[in-house]
Amino acid sequence: MEAGAQTAERGAREPSSPPSSASPQALPPTAGQTSAEHPWPVRLLTMKISDYVAKMPQVWVEGQVVQATRRPGTTTAYLTLRDTDVDMSLPVSAHVRLLDALPGGLAEGARVVVRASPEFWTKRGVLQLQATDIRPVGVGELLARIEHLKRVLASEGLLDEHRKKPLPFLPRCVGLVCGRASAAERDVVRTASDRWPGVRFEVRQVAVQGTGAVSEVSAAVAELDDHPDVDVIVVARGGGSLEDLLPFSNEALCRAVAACATPVVSAIGHEVDNVLLDLVADVRASTPTDAGRRVVPAVAEELSGLEAARSRLRRTVLRLVDSEQAHLAQLRSRPVLADPRALLAEPTRTVAEARERGRRALEGRLREQAGVLAGLAASVRALSPAAVLERGYAVLQTDEGQVVRSPEDAPTGEWLRARLARGSIVVEVVDSEDEDDDEGFGEDEDG
């Protein structure tokens, strides 16, 4: 738009006389007092918005130029300045001399810092910025901002090694975030498929450069993180300039990756390229091809490792068997195992000797006690009444079993029992003699 048109539009913002049907006094003084019966006309609202915006001071704002329109023969250029993190933009108008003063001009995609005054165009109801100064964001400043963001993320612990998750040995499915029909996608898929032919991929093709890259990559990562079959996520992009890789040093994207529960592999650019996503991700791959090697094992290597492990196990088992056999042979060669009875020979001899000593001791004791018993038996026999009976004596007893000790105990005619050495007889008392006759009888018997 030319300067004359701008002047005309600014003039349109000047209040005009209200229609005769409604006087200014009849309109509500504030927006809160309006109603369906007493509304504001559009011109009044736009004028109030314009007055409010006109009170705003100049502001420095940073963004990315996504569109630059410069018509021949005009002194005004129109730009669209978009936020670097989210999909929001503002129109900017600037004098062409500001663009001509920039080294190398102003190209779409460039990051700039603009000093501008907000303006509200009442005729079209559009808010735009009127630029008074435009400065490109240099590489040095970008690196300084990236370094500052790195320190911020490090202070929050997002770069710590202990929070990084290990990659699964054999993922069920690999999530891949890459550019549309990109070489990075082909490198990852081909390398991983060559190593493990059965690997599956969930591919999300997004913008990996420009203003929409941050939001699209973040959304794709979040979607794959929620996928039930995806065990690892690879974010891949080919090489490029610092400006091309800026989305992968964006704070919003770094935080989105740090919040993932699924392990994330960063495969951005080449070995020399360094973005903050490499530090936040769980694993950094130097290239997309390297990412394909890291996410899945190689079949040939695993088979070779399995065969080597089986060989080591076989050798270990054989060595153990040989060792145990040698130990068993050594045990069997010992005399005690060569002739198991030899182990019992010495205890058997000891028991036999002990039994013989016990037998001799018992026999000697028995002989000794037998002699003592014989002496006691002789004494008992000598004192026994049976010994007296053996000499021809008899014991007389009445029918009541009383022993007859004198003639008075056995009157004439009494029947007595005479107990002899062997048996007994019954006798009758014919006559009882006195003591003298007994003594004489005794003497005659002894004589």
Secondary structure, DSSP 8 states (H G I E B T S, - for coil): --HHHHHHHHHHTS-----TTS-GGGS-SSGGG--SSS---HHHHHHHHHHHHHTS--EEEEEEEEEEEE-TT-SEEEEEEE-SSSS-EEEEEEEHHHHHTSTT---TT-EEEEEEEEEEETTTTEEEEEEEEEEE--HHHHHHHHHHHHHHHHHTTTT-GGG-----SS-SEEEEEE-TT-HHHHHHHHHHHHH-TT--EEEEE---SSTTHHHHHHHHHHHHHH-SSEEEEEEEE----TTTTGGGG-HHHHHHHHT-SS-EEEEES-TT---HHHHHSSEE-SSHHHHHHHHS--HHHHHHHHHHHHHHHHHHHHHHHHHHHHHHHHHHTSHHHHSTTHHHHHHHHHHHHHHHHHHHHHHHHHHHHHHHHHHHHHHHHHHSHHHHHHTT--EEE-TT--B--SGGGS-TT-EEEEE-SSSEEEEE------HHHHHHHHHHHH-
